[in-house]
Amino acid sequence: MADTTHLPILVVDDNPDNAHIIRDYLGARGYPITVAYNGDDALKAFEEVKPALVLLDVMMPGRDGWQVCREMKQHPTLGRSVRIIMVTALDDWVNKRQALQTGADDFVEKPFELSKLVATVERNMRLFAPAAGTGATPAKSSR
């Protein structure tokens, strides 16, 4: 299986403490991390960084995570390849269904165990298929 730790991750959370915990934990495992604290900055960083994976908080002021997810998934070149994991304290079935309907690939419930977050990130990184021209290297299938 290919090493996916060099693929960039965008962490989006309006709570700096949450964002920094995730950044530090995943960064210590070799992932290059970019952090954005709101939806507008997330969309700008998405264009610049071209992440393989986005960890996206749902409840943010301004553009919430649902709207940001839809916009990222509709991007003409990056939208089909990026993996988006919604990070939410909303743990009922309605919100899980909404996450999938907005184009999210997975979700993690807050509060989360860091080991569970890493397992979710690693599982989604194995499924990453880069868009043409992004320079990212795809993970090889284990089949």
N, CA, C and O atoms as CSV, one atom per row, in Angstrom:
chain,resi,resn,atom,element,x,y,z
A,1,MET,N,N,0.837,-1.175,0.000
A,1,MET,CA,C,0.000,0.000,0.000
A,1,MET,C,C,0.888,1.246,0.000
A,1,MET,O,O,1.907,1.293,0.690
A,2,ALA,N,N,0.499,2.236,-0.768
A,2,ALA,CA,C,1.289,3.463,-0.885
A,2,ALA,C,C,1.226,4.276,0.405
A,2,ALA,O,O,0.241,4.240,1.143
A,3,ASP,N,N,2.301,5.004,0.650
A,3,ASP,CA,C,2.346,5.904,1.804
A,3,ASP,C,C,1.533,7.146,1.470
A,3,ASP,O,O,1.801,7.815,0.472
A,4,THR,N,N,0.545,7.455,2.295
A,4,THR,CA,C,-0.320,8.610,2.038
A,4,THR,C,C,-0.015,9.778,2.956
A,4,THR,O,O,-0.714,10.790,2.901
A,5,THR,N,N,1.007,9.673,3.803
A,5,THR,CA,C,1.257,10.735,4.779
A,5,THR,C,C,1.774,12.015,4.151
A,5,THR,O,O,1.794,13.050,4.817
A,6,HIS,N,N,2.194,11.984,2.894
A,6,HIS,CA,C,2.659,13.208,2.250
A,6,HIS,C,C,1.519,13.997,1.611
A,6,HIS,O,O,1.734,15.118,1.150
A,7,LEU,N,N,0.321,13.438,1.576
A,7,LEU,CA,C,-0.816,14.117,0.961
A,7,LEU,C,C,-1.371,15.185,1.906
A,7,LEU,O,O,-1.530,14.931,3.100
A,8,PRO,N,N,-1.666,16.376,1.380
A,8,PRO,CA,C,-2.097,17.485,2.235
A,8,PRO,C,C,-3.523,17.326,2.773
A,8,PRO,O,O,-4.412,16.791,2.111
A,9,ILE,N,N,-3.695,17.815,3.999
A,9,ILE,CA,C,-4.993,17.815,4.671
A,9,ILE,C,C,-5.339,19.249,5.035
A,9,ILE,O,O,-4.490,20.003,5.511
A,10,LEU,N,N,-6.599,19.620,4.807
A,10,LEU,CA,C,-7.125,20.911,5.231
A,10,LEU,C,C,-8.045,20.672,6.419
A,10,LEU,O,O,-9.013,19.918,6.320
A,11,VAL,N,N,-7.741,21.319,7.548
A,11,VAL,CA,C,-8.563,21.230,8.756
A,11,VAL,C,C,-9.343,22.535,8.866
A,11,VAL,O,O,-8.753,23.615,8.868
A,12,VAL,N,N,-10.675,22.437,8.956
A,12,VAL,CA,C,-11.529,23.622,9.034
A,12,VAL,C,C,-12.362,23.543,10.305
A,12,VAL,O,O,-13.216,22.668,10.446
A,13,ASP,N,N,-12.107,24.464,11.226
A,13,ASP,CA,C,-12.852,24.516,12.488
A,13,ASP,C,C,-12.767,25.927,13.030
A,13,ASP,O,O,-11.681,26.504,13.092
A,14,ASP,N,N,-13.897,26.491,13.425
A,14,ASP,CA,C,-13.890,27.855,13.960
A,14,ASP,C,C,-13.363,27.915,15.388
A,14,ASP,O,O,-13.130,29.002,15.916
A,15,ASN,N,N,-13.175,26.763,16.015
A,15,ASN,CA,C,-12.599,26.712,17.354
A,15,ASN,C,C,-11.099,26.443,17.224
A,15,ASN,O,O,-10.705,25.328,16.880
A,16,PRO,N,N,-10.252,27.450,17.494
A,16,PRO,CA,C,-8.804,27.269,17.324
A,16,PRO,C,C,-8.239,26.105,18.133
A,16,PRO,O,O,-7.325,25.422,17.671
A,17,ASP,N,N,-8.767,25.869,19.331
A,17,ASP,CA,C,-8.265,24.755,20.142
A,17,ASP,C,C,-8.473,23.425,19.428
A,17,ASP,O,O,-7.557,22.607,19.350
A,18,ASN,N,N,-9.682,23.210,18.906
A,18,ASN,CA,C,-9.964,21.969,18.172
A,18,ASN,C,C,-9.062,21.839,16.950
A,18,ASN,O,O,-8.482,20.782,16.702
A,19,ALA,N,N,-8.950,22.923,16.192
A,19,ALA,CA,C,-8.139,22.900,14.969
A,19,ALA,C,C,-6.681,22.586,15.278
A,19,ALA,O,O,-6.045,21.817,14.557
A,20,HIS,N,N,-6.153,23.173,16.340
A,20,HIS,CA,C,-4.741,22.974,16.679
A,20,HIS,C,C,-4.469,21.569,17.209
A,20,HIS,O,O,-3.412,20.997,16.939
A,21,ILE,N,N,-5.411,21.014,17.958
A,21,ILE,CA,C,-5.249,19.633,18.438
A,21,ILE,C,C,-5.171,18.680,17.251
A,21,ILE,O,O,-4.302,17.810,17.200
A,22,ILE,N,N,-6.081,18.849,16.301
A,22,ILE,CA,C,-6.079,17.994,15.110
A,22,ILE,C,C,-4.804,18.219,14.302
A,22,ILE,O,O,-4.158,17.262,13.875
A,23,ARG,N,N,-4.444,19.491,14.094
A,23,ARG,CA,C,-3.232,19.816,13.326
A,23,ARG,C,C,-2.000,19.170,13.949
A,23,ARG,O,O,-1.203,18.536,13.258
A,24,ASP,N,N,-1.852,19.335,15.253
A,24,ASP,CA,C,-0.667,18.803,15.925
A,24,ASP,C,C,-0.633,17.278,15.896
A,24,ASP,O,O,0.422,16.681,15.679
A,25,TYR,N,N,-1.780,16.651,16.114
A,25,TYR,CA,C,-1.828,15.190,16.169
A,25,TYR,C,C,-1.541,14.573,14.800
A,25,TYR,O,O,-0.744,13.642,14.692
A,26,LEU,N,N,-2.189,15.092,13.758
A,26,LEU,CA,C,-1.952,14.553,12.421
A,26,LEU,C,C,-0.597,14.988,11.877
A,26,LEU,O,O,0.059,14.229,11.164
A,27,GLY,N,N,-0.177,16.196,12.208
A,27,GLY,CA,C,1.140,16.676,11.783
A,27,GLY,C,C,2.260,15.819,12.344
A,27,GLY,O,O,3.260,15.579,11.667
A,28,ALA,N,N,2.098,15.357,13.576
A,28,ALA,CA,C,3.107,14.494,14.201
A,28,ALA,C,C,3.193,13.134,13.499
A,28,ALA,O,O,4.180,12.414,13.648
A,29,ARG,N,N,2.167,12.795,12.743
A,29,ARG,CA,C,2.157,11.546,11.989
A,29,ARG,C,C,2.609,11.748,10.544
A,29,ARG,O,O,2.512,10.830,9.730
A,30,GLY,N,N,3.099,12.940,10.225
A,30,GLY,CA,C,3.681,13.190,8.913
A,30,GLY,C,C,2.783,13.850,7.890
A,30,GLY,O,O,3.215,14.110,6.767
A,31,TYR,N,N,1.547,14.125,8.251
A,31,TYR,CA,C,0.647,14.773,7.297
A,31,TYR,C,C,0.906,16.274,7.241
A,31,TYR,O,O,0.993,16.915,8.288
A,32,PRO,N,N,1.033,16.854,6.044
A,32,PRO,CA,C,1.104,18.311,5.941
A,32,PRO,C,C,-0.301,18.887,6.163
A,32,PRO,O,O,-1.250,18.522,5.469
A,33,ILE,N,N,-0.413,19.782,7.129
A,33,ILE,CA,C,-1.716,20.300,7.548
A,33,ILE,C,C,-1.806,21.794,7.283
A,33,ILE,O,O,-0.874,22.546,7.572
A,34,THR,N,N,-2.941,22.218,6.729
A,34,THR,CA,C,-3.293,23.629,6.620
A,34,THR,C,C,-4.566,23.805,7.426
A,34,THR,O,O,-5.451,22.951,7.381
A,35,VAL,N,N,-4.669,24.914,8.171
A,35,VAL,CA,C,-5.834,25.167,9.009
A,35,VAL,C,C,-6.568,26.407,8.506
A,35,VAL,O,O,-5.944,27.409,8.158
A,36,ALA,N,N,-7.890,26.330,8.470
A,36,ALA,CA,C,-8.756,27.474,8.190
A,36,ALA,C,C,-9.798,27.531,9.303
A,36,ALA,O,O,-10.230,26.501,9.821
A,37,TYR,N,N,-10.193,28.754,9.661
A,37,TYR,CA,C,-11.089,28.933,10.808
A,37,TYR,C,C,-12.509,29.338,10.430
A,37,TYR,O,O,-13.343,29.552,11.310
A,38,ASN,N,N,-12.795,29.445,9.132
A,38,ASN,CA,C,-14.155,29.759,8.693
A,38,ASN,C,C,-14.331,29.274,7.255
A,38,ASN,O,O,-13.371,28.883,6.591
A,39,GLY,N,N,-15.561,29.307,6.798
A,39,GLY,CA,C,-15.868,28.787,5.474
A,39,GLY,C,C,-15.188,29.520,4.337
A,39,GLY,O,O,-14.707,28.890,3.396
A,40,ASP,N,N,-15.139,30.843,4.409
A,40,ASP,CA,C,-14.506,31.618,3.335
A,40,ASP,C,C,-13.022,31.294,3.222
A,40,ASP,O,O,-12.511,31.068,2.125
A,41,ASP,N,N,-12.329,31.273,4.367
A,41,ASP,CA,C,-10.900,30.935,4.353
A,41,ASP,C,C,-10.680,29.490,3.905
A,41,ASP,O,O,-9.679,29.181,3.258
A,42,ALA,N,N,-11.614,28.613,4.251
A,42,ALA,CA,C,-11.505,27.213,3.838
A,42,ALA,C,C,-11.554,27.090,2.320
A,42,ALA,O,O,-10.782,26.333,1.731
A,43,LEU,N,N,-12.457,27.828,1.689
A,43,LEU,CA,C,-12.571,27.748,0.234
A,43,LEU,C,C,-11.338,28.324,-0.454
A,43,LEU,O,O,-10.911,27.811,-1.488
A,44,LYS,N,N,-10.765,29.384,0.109
A,44,LYS,CA,C,-9.515,29.943,-0.442
A,44,LYS,C,C,-8.378,28.937,-0.299
A,44,LYS,O,O,-7.631,28.697,-1.248
A,45,ALA,N,N,-8.250,28.348,0.892
A,45,ALA,CA,C,-7.186,27.372,1.137
A,45,ALA,C,C,-7.366,26.139,0.252
A,45,ALA,O,O,-6.385,25.550,-0.202
A,46,PHE,N,N,-8.598,25.754,0.012
A,46,PHE,CA,C,-8.908,24.607,-0.840
A,46,PHE,C,C,-8.316,24.804,-2.235
A,46,PHE,O,O,-7.734,23.882,-2.807
A,47,GLU,N,N,-8.471,26.010,-2.776
A,47,GLU,CA,C,-7.920,26.341,-4.101
A,47,GLU,C,C,-6.394,26.333,-4.087
A,47,GLU,O,O,-5.761,25.853,-5.027
A,48,GLU,N,N,-5.810,26.865,-3.017
A,48,GLU,CA,C,-4.353,27.010,-2.941
A,48,GLU,C,C,-3.645,25.694,-2.617
A,48,GLU,O,O,-2.651,25.348,-3.254
A,49,VAL,N,N,-4.154,24.971,-1.635
A,49,VAL,CA,C,-3.489,23.770,-1.121
A,49,VAL,C,C,-3.810,22.526,-1.952
A,49,VAL,O,O,-2.984,21.622,-2.076
A,50,LYS,N,N,-5.008,22.493,-2.513
A,50,LYS,CA,C,-5.484,21.317,-3.255
A,50,LYS,C,C,-5.360,20.056,-2.395
A,50,LYS,O,O,-4.658,19.113,-2.760
A,51,PRO,N,N,-6.047,20.052,-1.252
A,51,PRO,CA,C,-5.884,18.936,-0.312
A,51,PRO,C,C,-6.460,17.629,-0.838
A,51,PRO,O,O,-7.386,17.614,-1.649
A,52,ALA,N,N,-5.891,16.548,-0.359
A,52,ALA,CA,C,-6.437,15.225,-0.634
A,52,ALA,C,C,-7.653,14.979,0.250
A,52,ALA,O,O,-8.574,14.254,-0.127
A,53,LEU,N,N,-7.643,15.596,1.437
A,53,LEU,CA,C,-8.676,15.349,2.428
A,53,LEU,C,C,-8.970,16.633,3.189
A,53,LEU,O,O,-8.067,17.421,3.470
A,54,VAL,N,N,-10.249,16.837,3.522
A,54,VAL,CA,C,-10.676,17.984,4.323
A,54,VAL,C,C,-11.403,17.455,5.549
A,54,VAL,O,O,-12.331,16.654,5.434
A,55,LEU,N,N,-10.977,17.908,6.726
A,55,LEU,CA,C,-11.709,17.663,7.971
A,55,LEU,C,C,-12.498,18.933,8.224
A,55,LEU,O,O,-11.915,19.979,8.511
A,56,LEU,N,N,-13.815,18.855,8.121
A,56,LEU,CA,C,-14.667,20.036,8.055
A,56,LEU,C,C,-15.691,20.064,9.180
A,56,LEU,O,O,-16.564,19.200,9.263
A,57,ASP,N,N,-15.573,21.068,10.044
A,57,ASP,CA,C,-16.541,21.274,11.119
A,57,ASP,C,C,-17.876,21.685,10.507
A,57,ASP,O,O,-17.905,22.436,9.532
A,58,VAL,N,N,-18.964,21.206,11.062
A,58,VAL,CA,C,-20.291,21.540,10.546
A,58,VAL,C,C,-20.750,22.903,11.038
A,58,VAL,O,O,-21.155,23.748,10.240
A,59,MET,N,N,-20.690,23.121,12.342
A,59,MET,CA,C,-21.274,24.317,12.948
A,59,MET,C,C,-20.255,25.455,12.992
A,59,MET,O,O,-19.434,25.538,13.906
A,60,MET,N,N,-20.326,26.331,11.983
A,60,MET,CA,C,-19.444,27.499,11.927
A,60,MET,C,C,-20.290,28.712,11.581
A,60,MET,O,O,-21.301,28.587,10.889
A,61,PRO,N,N,-19.886,29.889,12.057
A,61,PRO,CA,C,-20.608,31.103,11.672
A,61,PRO,C,C,-20.376,31.407,10.189
A,61,PRO,O,O,-19.370,30.991,9.615
A,62,GLY,N,N,-21.303,32.125,9.584
A,62,GLY,CA,C,-21.171,32.421,8.157
A,62,GLY,C,C,-21.507,31.180,7.360
A,62,GLY,O,O,-22.550,30.563,7.574
A,63,ARG,N,N,-20.640,30.815,6.456
A,63,ARG,CA,C,-20.838,29.581,5.686
A,63,ARG,C,C,-20.610,28.392,6.604
A,63,ARG,O,O,-19.513,28.203,7.128
A,64,ASP,N,N,-21.649,27.595,6.795
A,64,ASP,CA,C,-21.472,26.423,7.653
A,64,ASP,C,C,-20.814,25.291,6.862
A,64,ASP,O,O,-20.600,25.400,5.654
A,65,GLY,N,N,-20.505,24.226,7.555
A,65,GLY,CA,C,-19.816,23.110,6.933
A,65,GLY,C,C,-20.591,22.466,5.801
A,65,GLY,O,O,-19.995,21.991,4.835
A,66,TRP,N,N,-21.928,22.442,5.906
A,66,TRP,CA,C,-22.733,21.847,4.840
A,66,TRP,C,C,-22.517,22.620,3.531
A,66,TRP,O,O,-22.294,22.025,2.477
A,67,GLN,N,N,-22.586,23.948,3.616
A,67,GLN,CA,C,-22.427,24.786,2.426
A,67,GLN,C,C,-21.010,24.668,1.859
A,67,GLN,O,O,-20.829,24.553,0.647
A,68,VAL,N,N,-20.014,24.697,2.739
A,68,VAL,CA,C,-18.623,24.585,2.297
A,68,VAL,C,C,-18.397,23.232,1.616
A,68,VAL,O,O,-17.733,23.165,0.581
A,69,CYS,N,N,-18.932,22.181,2.178
A,69,CYS,CA,C,-18.796,20.845,1.589
A,69,CYS,C,C,-19.391,20.821,0.180
A,69,CYS,O,O,-18.756,20.331,-0.754
A,70,ARG,N,N,-20.599,21.347,0.028
A,70,ARG,CA,C,-21.231,21.376,-1.295
A,70,ARG,C,C,-20.368,22.126,-2.303
A,70,ARG,O,O,-20.177,21.666,-3.428
A,71,GLU,N,N,-19.843,23.289,-1.894
A,71,GLU,CA,C,-19.029,24.090,-2.809
A,71,GLU,C,C,-17.729,23.379,-3.175
A,71,GLU,O,O,-17.297,23.433,-4.326
A,72,MET,N,N,-17.110,22.720,-2.214
A,72,MET,CA,C,-15.876,21.983,-2.517
A,72,MET,C,C,-16.160,20.826,-3.466
A,72,MET,O,O,-15.404,20.604,-4.412
A,73,LYS,N,N,-17.229,20.096,-3.227
A,73,LYS,CA,C,-17.553,18.944,-4.067
A,73,LYS,C,C,-17.980,19.360,-5.477
A,73,LYS,O,O,-17.913,18.552,-6.403
A,74,GLN,N,N,-18.418,20.613,-5.651
A,74,GLN,CA,C,-18.808,21.109,-6.973
A,74,GLN,C,C,-17.640,21.758,-7.717
A,74,GLN,O,O,-17.813,22.219,-8.845
A,75,HIS,N,N,-16.463,21.800,-7.109
A,75,HIS,CA,C,-15.291,22.401,-7.754
A,75,HIS,C,C,-15.009,21.642,-9.052
A,75,HIS,O,O,-15.025,20.411,-9.061
A,76,PRO,N,N,-14.751,22.364,-10.151
A,76,PRO,CA,C,-14.612,21.700,-11.451
A,76,PRO,C,C,-13.434,20.731,-11.577
A,76,PRO,O,O,-13.519,19.778,-12.351
A,77,THR,N,N,-12.347,20.943,-10.846
A,77,THR,CA,C,-11.213,20.023,-10.972
A,77,THR,C,C,-10.929,19.232,-9.707
A,77,THR,O,O,-10.487,18.086,-9.793
A,78,LEU,N,N,-11.166,19.800,-8.548
A,78,LEU,CA,C,-10.817,19.132,-7.292
A,78,LEU,C,C,-11.982,18.385,-6.657
A,78,LEU,O,O,-11.773,17.471,-5.860
A,79,GLY,N,N,-13.197,18.765,-7.003
A,79,GLY,CA,C,-14.379,18.254,-6.321
A,79,GLY,C,C,-14.581,16.759,-6.372
A,79,GLY,O,O,-15.100,16.167,-5.426
A,80,ARG,N,N,-14.177,16.146,-7.462
A,80,ARG,CA,C,-14.406,14.706,-7.601
A,80,ARG,C,C,-13.370,13.877,-6.871
A,80,ARG,O,O,-13.607,12.706,-6.573
A,81,SER,N,N,-12.222,14.472,-6.581
A,81,SER,CA,C,-11.150,13.680,-5.978
A,81,SER,C,C,-11.011,13.864,-4.474
A,81,SER,O,O,-10.586,12.940,-3.780
A,82,VAL,N,N,-11.357,15.029,-3.961
A,82,VAL,CA,C,-11.137,15.311,-2.542
A,82,VAL,C,C,-12.040,14.445,-1.666
A,82,VAL,O,O,-13.195,14.191,-2.008
A,83,ARG,N,N,-11.505,14.003,-0.546
A,83,ARG,CA,C,-12.282,13.276,0.459
A,83,ARG,C,C,-12.649,14.271,1.548
A,83,ARG,O,O,-11.768,14.943,2.086
A,84,ILE,N,N,-13.921,14.378,1.884
A,84,ILE,CA,C,-14.361,15.312,2.921
A,84,ILE,C,C,-14.965,14.528,4.075
A,84,ILE,O,O,-15.893,13.736,3.905
A,85,ILE,N,N,-14.403,14.777,5.260
A,85,ILE,CA,C,-14.897,14.163,6.490
A,85,ILE,C,C,-15.525,15.270,7.324
A,85,ILE,O,O,-14.843,16.211,7.729
A,86,MET,N,N,-16.815,15.159,7.579
A,86,MET,CA,C,-17.506,16.133,8.416
A,86,MET,C,C,-17.206,15.806,9.879
A,86,MET,O,O,-17.283,14.652,10.302
A,87,VAL,N,N,-16.866,16.839,10.636
A,87,VAL,CA,C,-16.581,16.696,12.062
A,87,VAL,C,C,-17.711,17.418,12.779
A,87,VAL,O,O,-17.850,18.635,12.661
A,88,THR,N,N,-18.519,16.669,13.525
A,88,THR,CA,C,-19.738,17.259,14.060
A,88,THR,C,C,-20.118,16.725,15.430
A,88,THR,O,O,-19.872,15.564,15.758
A,89,ALA,N,N,-20.715,17.592,16.212
A,89,ALA,CA,C,-21.294,17.186,17.490
A,89,ALA,C,C,-22.725,16.700,17.276
A,89,ALA,O,O,-23.361,16.192,18.200
A,90,LEU,N,N,-23.223,16.859,16.060
A,90,LEU,CA,C,-24.577,16.438,15.719
A,90,LEU,C,C,-24.532,14.963,15.355
A,90,LEU,O,O,-24.084,14.601,14.267
A,91,ASP,N,N,-24.995,14.108,16.266
A,91,ASP,CA,C,-24.805,12.676,16.045
A,91,ASP,C,C,-26.075,11.908,15.693
A,91,ASP,O,O,-26.074,10.678,15.718
A,92,ASP,N,N,-27.155,12.611,15.366
A,92,ASP,CA,C,-28.359,11.866,15.017
A,92,ASP,C,C,-28.351,11.479,13.535
A,92,ASP,O,O,-27.576,12.018,12.746
A,93,TRP,N,N,-29.215,10.549,13.176
A,93,TRP,CA,C,-29.252,10.012,11.821
A,93,TRP,C,C,-29.554,11.089,10.782
A,93,TRP,O,O,-29.003,11.043,9.683
A,94,VAL,N,N,-30.411,12.054,11.100
A,94,VAL,CA,C,-30.756,13.114,10.149
A,94,VAL,C,C,-29.502,13.866,9.718
A,94,VAL,O,O,-29.326,14.151,8.533
A,95,ASN,N,N,-28.637,14.186,10.664
A,95,ASN,CA,C,-27.414,14.917,10.330
A,95,ASN,C,C,-26.404,14.046,9.591
A,95,ASN,O,O,-25.680,14.541,8.728
A,96,LYS,N,N,-26.346,12.777,9.913
A,96,LYS,CA,C,-25.457,11.877,9.179
A,96,LYS,C,C,-25.921,11.766,7.728
A,96,LYS,O,O,-25.108,11.773,6.803
A,97,ARG,N,N,-27.225,11.664,7.542
A,97,ARG,CA,C,-27.774,11.597,6.186
A,97,ARG,C,C,-27.498,12.899,5.434
A,97,ARG,O,O,-27.156,12.875,4.252
A,98,GLN,N,N,-27.647,14.041,6.124
A,98,GLN,CA,C,-27.373,15.324,5.482
A,98,GLN,C,C,-25.907,15.420,5.064
A,98,GLN,O,O,-25.598,15.957,4.000
A,99,ALA,N,N,-25.010,14.906,5.893
A,99,ALA,CA,C,-23.581,14.926,5.551
A,99,ALA,C,C,-23.347,14.193,4.239
A,99,ALA,O,O,-22.615,14.679,3.377
A,100,LEU,N,N,-23.955,13.042,4.083
A,100,LEU,CA,C,-23.777,12.271,2.860
A,100,LEU,C,C,-24.466,12.938,1.676
A,100,LEU,O,O,-23.965,12.869,0.554
A,101,GLN,N,N,-25.607,13.584,1.910
A,101,GLN,CA,C,-26.315,14.261,0.825
A,101,GLN,C,C,-25.583,15.508,0.336
A,101,GLN,O,O,-25.757,15.904,-0.817
A,102,THR,N,N,-24.781,16.126,1.171
A,102,THR,CA,C,-24.027,17.306,0.739
A,102,THR,C,C,-22.744,16.918,0.021
A,102,THR,O,O,-22.025,17.786,-0.472
A,103,GLY,N,N,-22.452,15.635,-0.043
A,103,GLY,CA,C,-21.266,15.171,-0.751
A,103,GLY,C,C,-20.149,14.697,0.152
A,103,GLY,O,O,-19.106,14.264,-0.337
A,104,ALA,N,N,-20.343,14.768,1.459
A,104,ALA,CA,C,-19.301,14.308,2.382
A,104,ALA,C,C,-19.061,12.814,2.184
A,104,ALA,O,O,-19.970,12.058,1.843
A,105,ASP,N,N,-17.828,12.417,2.405
A,105,ASP,CA,C,-17.456,11.015,2.239
A,105,ASP,C,C,-17.521,10.230,3.540
A,105,ASP,O,O,-17.643,9.005,3.530
A,106,ASP,N,N,-17.440,10.943,4.664
A,106,ASP,CA,C,-17.401,10.274,5.958
A,106,ASP,C,C,-17.702,11.323,7.022
A,106,ASP,O,O,-17.837,12.507,6.711
A,107,PHE,N,N,-17.804,10.898,8.256
A,107,PHE,CA,C,-18.004,11.846,9.353
A,107,PHE,C,C,-17.396,11.287,10.625
A,107,PHE,O,O,-17.242,10.077,10.789
A,108,VAL,N,N,-17.054,12.205,11.521
A,108,VAL,CA,C,-16.531,11.867,12.842
A,108,VAL,C,C,-17.340,12.680,13.838
A,108,VAL,O,O,-17.538,13.881,13.653
A,109,GLU,N,N,-17.802,12.029,14.886
A,109,GLU,CA,C,-18.596,12.716,15.903
A,109,GLU,C,C,-17.703,13.329,16.967
A,109,GLU,O,O,-16.732,12.717,17.413
A,110,LYS,N,N,-18.052,14.566,17.374
A,110,LYS,CA,C,-17.386,15.221,18.501
A,110,LYS,C,C,-18.147,14.855,19.760
A,110,LYS,O,O,-19.367,14.709,19.700
A,111,PRO,N,N,-17.499,14.703,20.873
A,111,PRO,CA,C,-16.045,14.662,21.005
A,111,PRO,C,C,-15.536,13.346,20.434
A,111,PRO,O,O,-16.214,12.322,20.522
A,112,PHE,N,N,-14.356,13.371,19.857
A,112,PHE,CA,C,-13.806,12.176,19.239
A,112,PHE,C,C,-12.520,11.769,19.933
A,112,PHE,O,O,-11.830,12.583,20.548
A,113,GLU,N,N,-12.223,10.494,19.817
A,113,GLU,CA,C,-10.932,9.990,20.276
A,113,GLU,C,C,-9.958,10.213,19.132
A,113,GLU,O,O,-10.281,9.938,17.976
A,114,LEU,N,N,-8.767,10.710,19.444
A,114,LEU,CA,C,-7.795,10.999,18.395
A,114,LEU,C,C,-7.434,9.746,17.597
A,114,LEU,O,O,-7.204,9.830,16.391
A,115,SER,N,N,-7.383,8.603,18.248
A,115,SER,CA,C,-7.061,7.364,17.526
A,115,SER,C,C,-8.152,7.030,16.502
A,115,SER,O,O,-7.857,6.526,15.419
A,116,LYS,N,N,-9.402,7.312,16.850
A,116,LYS,CA,C,-10.508,7.072,15.924
A,116,LYS,C,C,-10.447,8.059,14.756
A,116,LYS,O,O,-10.730,7.693,13.615
A,117,LEU,N,N,-10.082,9.292,15.039
A,117,LEU,CA,C,-9.930,10.292,13.981
A,117,LEU,C,C,-8.849,9.852,12.996
A,117,LEU,O,O,-9.051,9.910,11.783
A,118,VAL,N,N,-7.702,9.415,13.514
A,118,VAL,CA,C,-6.604,8.969,12.651
A,118,VAL,C,C,-7.041,7.775,11.808
A,118,VAL,O,O,-6.725,7.715,10.620
A,119,ALA,N,N,-7.754,6.835,12.396
A,119,ALA,CA,C,-8.226,5.670,11.645
A,119,ALA,C,C,-9.150,6.105,10.504
A,119,ALA,O,O,-9.076,5.561,9.402
A,120,THR,N,N,-10.013,7.076,10.767
A,120,THR,CA,C,-10.918,7.585,9.734
A,120,THR,C,C,-10.141,8.300,8.637
A,120,THR,O,O,-10.428,8.123,7.453
A,121,VAL,N,N,-9.158,9.108,9.027
A,121,VAL,CA,C,-8.311,9.800,8.048
A,121,VAL,C,C,-7.569,8.781,7.187
A,121,VAL,O,O,-7.567,8.893,5.961
A,122,GLU,N,N,-6.948,7.802,7.807
A,122,GLU,CA,C,-6.169,6.809,7.057
A,122,GLU,C,C,-7.047,6.004,6.104
A,122,GLU,O,O,-6.647,5.724,4.974
A,123,ARG,N,N,-8.237,5.634,6.557
A,123,ARG,CA,C,-9.164,4.889,5.693
A,123,ARG,C,C,-9.527,5.730,4.465
A,123,ARG,O,O,-9.550,5.215,3.347
A,124,ASN,N,N,-9.807,7.009,4.667
A,124,ASN,CA,C,-10.185,7.872,3.552
A,124,ASN,C,C,-9.008,8.204,2.648
A,124,ASN,O,O,-9.185,8.366,1.441
A,125,MET,N,N,-7.823,8.307,3.205
A,125,MET,CA,C,-6.641,8.558,2.376
A,125,MET,C,C,-6.382,7.388,1.432
A,125,MET,O,O,-5.925,7.590,0.307
A,126,ARG,N,N,-6.668,6.177,1.876
A,126,ARG,CA,C,-6.485,5.010,1.005
A,126,ARG,C,C,-7.444,5.052,-0.184
A,126,ARG,O,O,-7.178,4.439,-1.218
A,127,LEU,N,N,-8.551,5.770,-0.040
A,127,LEU,CA,C,-9.557,5.863,-1.099
A,127,LEU,C,C,-9.363,7.078,-1.996
A,127,LEU,O,O,-10.089,7.243,-2.977
A,128,PHE,N,N,-8.401,7.925,-1.675
A,128,PHE,CA,C,-8.167,9.159,-2.427
A,128,PHE,C,C,-7.750,8.855,-3.861
A,128,PHE,O,O,-6.865,8.035,-4.107
A,129,ALA,N,N,-8.404,9.533,-4.801
A,129,ALA,CA,C,-8.039,9.438,-6.220
A,129,ALA,C,C,-7.782,10.856,-6.706
A,129,ALA,O,O,-8.731,11.622,-6.870
A,130,PRO,N,N,-6.524,11.231,-6.943
A,130,PRO,CA,C,-6.207,12.624,-7.257
A,130,PRO,C,C,-6.768,13.094,-8.587
A,130,PRO,O,O,-6.885,12.327,-9.543
A,131,ALA,N,N,-7.111,14.373,-8.624
A,131,ALA,CA,C,-7.548,15.006,-9.860
A,131,ALA,C,C,-6.334,15.249,-10.740
A,131,ALA,O,O,-5.221,15.415,-10.240
A,132,ALA,N,N,-6.540,15.270,-12.013
A,132,ALA,CA,C,-5.446,15.541,-12.943
A,132,ALA,C,C,-4.864,16.915,-12.670
A,132,ALA,O,O,-5.599,17.879,-12.452
A,133,GLY,N,N,-3.552,17.000,-12.684
A,133,GLY,CA,C,-2.895,18.291,-12.537
A,133,GLY,C,C,-2.680,18.753,-11.116
A,133,GLY,O,O,-2.166,19.852,-10.907
A,134,THR,N,N,-3.058,17.948,-10.117
A,134,THR,CA,C,-2.864,18.389,-8.735
A,134,THR,C,C,-1.488,18.030,-8.217
A,134,THR,O,O,-1.031,18.592,-7.222
A,135,GLY,N,N,-0.826,17.104,-8.880
A,135,GLY,CA,C,0.505,16.709,-8.434
A,135,GLY,C,C,0.491,15.692,-7.312
A,135,GLY,O,O,1.552,15.235,-6.884
A,136,ALA,N,N,-0.676,15.327,-6.829
A,136,ALA,CA,C,-0.769,14.345,-5.749
A,136,ALA,C,C,-0.610,12.947,-6.326
A,136,ALA,O,O,-0.961,12.699,-7.479
A,137,THR,N,N,-0.091,12.056,-5.536
A,137,THR,CA,C,0.103,10.674,-5.946
A,137,THR,C,C,-0.988,9.819,-5.324
A,137,THR,O,O,-1.189,9.870,-4.111
A,138,PRO,N,N,-1.697,9.032,-6.129
A,138,PRO,CA,C,-2.784,8.229,-5.568
A,138,PRO,C,C,-2.271,7.082,-4.716
A,138,PRO,O,O,-1.159,6.588,-4.905
A,139,ALA,N,N,-3.102,6.675,-3.784
A,139,ALA,CA,C,-2.796,5.482,-3.003
A,139,ALA,C,C,-3.041,4.278,-3.893
A,139,ALA,O,O,-3.966,4.283,-4.705
A,140,LYS,N,N,-2.222,3.248,-3.750
A,140,LYS,CA,C,-2.407,2.032,-4.531
A,140,LYS,C,C,-3.419,1.142,-3.835
A,140,LYS,O,O,-3.440,1.041,-2.609
A,141,SER,N,N,-4.237,0.514,-4.617
A,141,SER,CA,C,-5.249,-0.380,-4.081
A,141,SER,C,C,-4.587,-1.616,-3.495
A,141,SER,O,O,-3.561,-2.077,-3.994
A,142,SER,N,N,-5.175,-2.145,-2.440
A,142,SER,CA,C,-4.637,-3.350,-1.816
A,142,SER,C,C,-5.254,-4.605,-2.418
A,142,SER,O,O,-4.994,-5.709,-1.941
A,143,ARG,N,N,-6.068,-4.450,-3.459
A,143,ARG,CA,C,-6.724,-5.603,-4.084
A,143,ARG,C,C,-5.812,-6.304,-5.028
A,143,ARG,O,O,-6.203,-7.297,-5.642
